[in-house]
Amino acid sequence: MTIPPELFDVFSPSADLLLDWTRRHSDDVILTDIANADYRYRADELLPVLRQIRASGIIPDPLEWQLHEELALTR
């Protein structure tokens, strides 16, 4: 995947800048959509974790499931 050069102007290299930007621009509607994306499988467990990530900026390690699928379904 080639990253468009314009993104480097907006997001300087940082380990957490993109996560912080996303946290500030995510509301409960977005988090609910992500949690429900996999046919609502375990959505009631995933939504509180997503809210905690948004609030703290800390991603649990390890996650009990693969969040990648839900994020891929909603991107």
Secondary structure, DSSP 8 states (H G I E B T S, - for coil): ----HHHHHHS-S-SSHHHHHHHHT--HHHHHHHHHTTTTTTHHHHHHHHHHHHHH----SS-SS-HHHHHHHH-
